[in-house]
């Protein structure tokens, strides 16, 4: 098995009013999913950028991308493409943590070059915490 190359594309240094353990859980879920879609190795690009009063965290894998017919289901509880190897709660928990716990937004798209990109938007002000 080949390794995963991890590239930081942009890293705006910004302090966020977030629950550290919850954000780590979100990142671990997304990164594990990314490694599963690249079983023979690949690349992950991470970008942290502040625009106005919002922080954008982008995680781009170079896997096969997300099939269009399931794109609108990937954040649904218990939806999985991994059969018996997945529970289908990872991305649902990610959405709950980002949107409910942190008043942010999480979306997924297929990247224009290759693979999938998850975009997490978090407010820089602690309105809901």
N, C-alpha and C positions, 0 to 999 in steps of 0.2 A: 504494500500500500504506500502510495506517495503521500507527501505532506500537503498541508494547506499553507499557502503563502498569505500572510496577513499584511495589508498595506494601509497605512493611514494617509489618506488623500489630503485632508484638511483637518486642522485641530484648533478651533477657536477655544481658547482657555476661558471657560465661563463657569461660575458657581451657580448651581441650581438648587432650589428648595425642594428636594425630592427625598423619598425614602430610599436610602442606598441599597438595602437588601432587595427591595421590590424591583428596582432598576436592574440590579445584577441578575435577578431571575428572568427578566425580559430579555436581556442580552444573551444569557446562557441558552434560553429556549431558541432564539433566532439563530444563534451561531451553531448549535447542535443540529438544527434542521438544515442549515446550509452545508454542514459537513456530510450529512446523510445524502444530499443530492449530488455530492461530488465524491463518490466512494474511492475514486482513483487519484484523488488530489485535485488541487485547483487553487483558486485565489479568492480572497475576501477583501473588499475595499471598504474602509470605514471612513466616514466624513462627519465632522462635528462643525456646524456653522451657525453663527448667531445672525439673525436678520430681524431688525427691529426688536420687539419684545418676545421673540420666539427663538428657541434653540431647535435646530434641525439635526437629527442624527440619522445618517443614511448607512445602511448595511447592504452592500451589493455582492452577491455571489456570482460565480461564473458557471453555474450549473445549467440544466436544461430550461430553466424558467418555469413558470406556473401555467399549466394548461388553461386556456381561456374558459373552458366549461366548468372549472372549479374555482376560478379566481374569486367569485363572490361568496364562496362557502368556507374559505380557509380559516376564518376567524370564528366560525360557528362551533359551539361546544360539541364535542364528540365526533367532529368530522376529521377523518384521517385518510391518508393515502398509503399508510404503512401497514395496513392489515392488522394482524395480531401483534405487530411490533410497535404500535402507537396507540395512545389513548384518545387523541383528538382534543386534549384540553390545553396543550401548551400555548398555542396562539390565542385561544379564547381567554386564557389567564393573562397573556400579554396585553390584550385589548382592554380587559378590565383594569389592570394596573395603570396603564397609560391614560385611558379615557375617564375612568371613574375616580381612581385614587389621585391622579395628578392633573386632571382637567386638560389633558393633551389629546393627541390624535395619532393613530397608527394606521398606515396604509401599506399596501403592497402593489407593485407593478412589475411588469417585465421590462428589464432595462433595454434601452435602444441598441446596445451592442451585443450583449449576451447575458443570460441569467435573470435572476429576480433581484429586486431591490425593495427593502423594507425601509419606510420613512417614518420616523418618530418625531412628532412636533411636541415640544414641551414649553409651556409659558415660563418666562423668567421670573414672574411674580407669583408668590405662593397664595393664590386666591382661594384655592379649595383645600389646602392642607391644614 
